[in-house]
């Protein structure tokens, strides 16, 4: 069974920056994406830096910081993951944050939220391996994912300024198109959603 969702824009998008660095190039990328996104999307950063390491012993009594974190995800209509690649994998802080969001069993706040994955690196493969691993995790957590367009950016110095200004017209057009596609995908996911069992 499915239901028609009457939710109308603006849609709330929670975004994750996989790096904890205040000078992260992926934070610059996130700012660029927000600047270039359709006006129908409203963005809130989902902070991950204050979370302790996930431990199953917390499942019976989550710390306040984790409860607030999960509530911030639950309040969103969609999720955007902007991540670097560390050692051909997902950054530990981001994986830890996802583990908190999915626990305890039966209380996964990522499920059924439309998601998109993007990332930037100074290297030529532009976070491709980390993104594939992240997609696998999100698939297991039942998050419907925008699979195309894919976006693996090699971020050269000066391409995206600290405030999110994109200095190359082609890159700017590509990122704007990515965000338009994400908006359209969110709308499709929210229009017809499976009835919770």
Secondary structure by P-SEA (a helix, b strand, c coil): cbbbbcccccbbbbbbccccccccaaaaaaaaaaaaccccbbbbbbcccccccccccccccccaaaaaaaaaaaaccbbbbbcccccccccaaaaaaaaaaaccccccccccccccccccccccccaaaaaaaaaaaaaaaccccccccbbbbbccccccccccccccaaaaaaaaaaaaaaaaaaaaaaacccccc
